[in-house]
Amino acid sequence: MLLTSNQKDRTLKATLRFKLRLEPETETALRETLEQFTDCFNTVCRHGWDNNERNGTRLHHATYRSEEHTSELQSQFRISY
């Protein structure tokens, strides 16, 4: 377990690492989801970089609809990147 603290806002964060034991089909589905999520995230980052935009809400509005048509991710995942 990794513990980090932030004196400025007085927070403590714990990071746990563990190994998942998955059925092969579940592992495949999880890997595909992670790859799609990474692709969506990179698209948003590229848009922000190319357009000098750092505001998350504006990035969301600028990229959500195009990702809706190019990604198989459910909307909960698309809005979280």
C-alpha positions as CSV (number, residue, x, y, z in Angstrom):
1,M,0.0,0.0,0.0
2,L,1.2,3.5,-0.9
3,L,0.2,6.4,1.3
4,T,0.6,10.0,0.2
5,S,-0.4,13.2,2.0
6,N,-1.0,16.7,0.9
7,Q,-0.3,19.3,3.6
8,K,-1.9,22.1,1.6
9,D,-5.5,20.7,1.6
10,R,-4.9,18.2,4.4
11,T,-5.7,15.1,2.5
12,L,-4.4,11.5,2.7
13,K,-4.6,9.2,-0.3
14,A,-4.1,5.4,-0.2
15,T,-3.2,3.4,-3.3
16,L,-3.8,-0.4,-3.2
17,R,-2.3,-2.7,-5.7
18,F,-3.7,-6.2,-6.2
19,K,-3.7,-8.8,-8.9
20,L,-7.0,-9.8,-10.5
21,R,-7.7,-13.3,-11.4
22,L,-10.1,-13.2,-14.4
23,E,-11.6,-15.6,-16.8
24,P,-10.1,-15.3,-20.3
25,E,-13.2,-13.7,-21.8
26,T,-13.5,-11.3,-18.9
27,E,-9.8,-10.3,-19.3
28,T,-10.3,-9.8,-23.1
29,A,-13.4,-7.6,-22.5
30,L,-11.5,-5.5,-19.8
31,R,-8.5,-5.0,-22.1
32,E,-10.7,-3.9,-24.9
33,T,-12.6,-1.4,-22.7
34,L,-9.3,0.0,-21.4
35,E,-8.0,0.4,-24.9
36,Q,-11.2,2.2,-26.0
37,F,-11.0,4.4,-22.9
38,T,-7.4,5.3,-23.6
39,D,-8.2,6.1,-27.3
40,C,-11.0,8.5,-26.1
41,F,-8.8,10.1,-23.5
42,N,-6.1,10.7,-26.1
43,T,-8.6,12.2,-28.5
44,V,-9.7,14.7,-25.9
45,C,-6.0,15.5,-25.0
46,R,-5.2,16.0,-28.7
47,H,-8.1,18.4,-29.1
48,G,-7.1,20.3,-26.0
49,W,-3.5,20.5,-27.1
50,D,-4.4,21.5,-30.7
51,N,-6.9,24.2,-29.6
52,N,-5.0,25.4,-26.5
53,E,-8.0,24.4,-24.4
54,R,-7.7,23.2,-20.8
55,N,-11.2,23.6,-19.5
56,G,-12.8,20.2,-18.9
57,T,-16.3,21.3,-19.6
58,R,-15.4,22.9,-22.9
59,L,-13.3,19.8,-23.8
60,H,-16.3,17.6,-23.0
61,H,-18.7,19.7,-25.2
62,A,-16.2,19.8,-28.0
63,T,-15.5,16.1,-28.2
64,Y,-18.4,14.1,-26.7
65,R,-20.6,13.9,-29.8
66,S,-17.8,12.8,-32.1
67,E,-16.7,10.1,-29.7
68,E,-20.3,8.9,-29.4
69,H,-20.1,7.9,-33.1
70,T,-16.6,6.5,-33.1
71,S,-16.4,4.7,-29.7
72,E,-18.3,1.7,-28.4
73,L,-17.9,2.9,-24.8
74,Q,-21.0,3.4,-22.8
75,S,-21.8,7.0,-22.0
76,Q,-20.7,6.7,-18.4
77,F,-17.1,6.1,-19.6
78,R,-17.2,8.7,-22.3
79,I,-18.2,11.5,-20.0
80,S,-15.5,10.6,-17.4
81,Y,-12.5,11.1,-19.6
